[in-house]
Amino acid sequence: MSRRNYVNEINFVTGNKHKLEEVKHILEPYGISVKRVTVDKLEIQSNDLCEIAEYSAKIVAERLRIPVVVEDAGLFIEALNGFPGPYSSYVFKTIGNEGILKLMRGVKNRRARFVSAVAYARPNGFVKVFIGVTEGLISIEPRGEYGFGFDPIFIPYEGDGRTFGEMTLDEKSRISHRGKAFRSLAKWLTGH
Ligand code: IMP
């Protein structure tokens, strides 16, 4: 059952301040404010970002008894059969951008995509997932000081050749996986 609420605030479960900043910026034009919620780590192991976001959101909404939003995102590199994908967080912490570039040394096919799965859950068990995808290329060298994570090594096709790391928060959000997924959520929440 789907119920549209004309919601003007979301409870966003995240420990990542960069994501929080991006989501606030993305939702501002819709008149939706973002309240940060932090909880103990509860991610399940799965190869599917949607499944991870959906499950986590459901559990937290039931536990806290409030509607919540959880995002799970990842970078999928074609030549590496989708690696690091759902393991992006761990891979970034361990081998980082330098490690990815090392794995990609001499690799001609540099196609990659960022995927964002955003799950909105209510305490009654209702869940809805929104997906955003941005296609691009893995750069040869890291470039740019903006953003976080793999931003300095990802060149979106929808851009002008700069990496996400060379774009301002506004420029990145217009074309990013997160921008697309959260704008879909915003439209749904506000009944557009
Ligand atoms: P999470 O599991 O959704 O927190 O994201 C997994 C990891 O993917 C993060 O720790 C980042 O390293 C990377 N990541 C997710 N979204 C982005 C992004 O927008 N830019 C760069 N890296 C990202």
Boltz pocket constraint, residues with backbone or C-beta under 6 A from the ligand:
constraints:
  - pocket:
      binder: B
      contacts: [[A, 16], [A, 71], [A, 72], [A, 73], [A, 74], [A, 75], [A, 85], [A, 86], [A, 88], [A, 89], [A, 90], [A, 92], [A, 147], [A, 148], [A, 149], [A, 150], [A, 151], [A, 164], [A, 176], [A, 178]]
      max_distance: 6.0
